[in-house]
């Protein structure tokens, strides 16, 4: 399972969410952080939205990838609350 975090430099909400995601120990996932300033399509899509979190699934032999947006967690959410939210979406 992979989580994709769309972020940009200097975004304190992005940095806070990334730190919390990296502290989760009871769930197994890879975290990919994508800097929206490195691609025009990402920047135009997420310029005013970051941080944006997606759940990515690789399916089948062709490695078809499907990305599902996850609700934005509250900046005040604890690591445990974030883990509970992710557990709910990883189960589906």
C-alpha positions in Angstrom: 0.0 0.0 0.0 1.3 3.5 -0.9 0.3 6.9 0.4 1.0 9.9 -1.8 1.3 13.3 -0.2 1.2 16.3 -2.5 3.1 19.0 -0.8 5.1 22.2 -1.5 8.2 23.7 0.1 7.4 26.1 3.0 4.0 24.6 3.6 3.8 24.1 7.4 0.6 22.0 7.1 2.3 19.7 4.7 5.4 19.3 6.9 3.2 18.6 9.9 1.2 15.9 8.1 4.3 14.3 6.7 5.9 14.2 10.2 2.8 12.5 11.7 2.6 10.0 8.8 6.2 9.1 9.4 5.5 8.4 13.1 2.8 5.8 12.4 4.2 2.4 13.3 1.2 0.1 13.4 0.3 0.4 9.7 2.4 -0.8 6.8 2.5 1.7 3.9 5.1 3.5 1.7 4.9 7.3 1.8 5.7 9.1 -1.4 6.0 12.9 -1.1 5.4 14.8 -4.4 6.5 18.4 -4.6 3.9 20.1 -6.6 6.4 22.8 -7.7 8.2 20.2 -9.8 5.3 19.6 -12.3 3.0 22.1 -13.9 0.0 19.7 -13.8 0.4 19.0 -10.1 0.9 22.7 -9.4 -2.3 23.8 -11.3 -4.3 21.0 -9.6 -3.1 21.4 -6.0 -1.7 25.0 -5.7 -4.4 26.0 -3.2 -5.2 22.6 -1.8 -2.0 21.2 -0.3 -1.6 19.0 1.7 -3.4 16.5 -0.4 -3.3 12.8 0.5 -4.0 9.9 -1.9 -4.1 6.2 -1.4 -2.5 4.3 -4.3 -3.1 0.7 -5.3 -1.2 -1.3 -7.8 -3.5 -3.8 -9.4 -2.9 -6.8 -11.6 0.0 -7.9 -13.8 0.1 -4.6 -15.7 0.6 -2.7 -12.5 -2.4 -0.6 -13.3 -2.4 2.2 -10.7 -5.5 3.7 -9.1 -5.3 6.7 -6.8 -8.1 7.5 -4.4 -8.2 10.9 -2.6 -8.4 10.7 1.2 -10.2 13.3 3.3 -7.9 16.0 4.6 -7.0 15.3 8.3 -7.3 18.1 10.7 -3.9 19.7 11.4 -4.7 19.2 15.1 -5.2 15.4 14.7 -2.8 13.3 16.7 -0.7 10.6 15.2 -3.2 8.1 16.7 -6.2 9.8 15.2 -4.4 9.9 11.8 -3.6 6.2 12.1 -7.3 5.4 12.9 -8.5 7.4 9.9 -6.0 5.6 7.6 -6.9 2.2 9.0 -10.5 2.9 8.0 -9.5 3.6 4.4 -7.0 0.9 4.1 -9.6 -1.7 5.2 -11.9 -0.7 2.2 
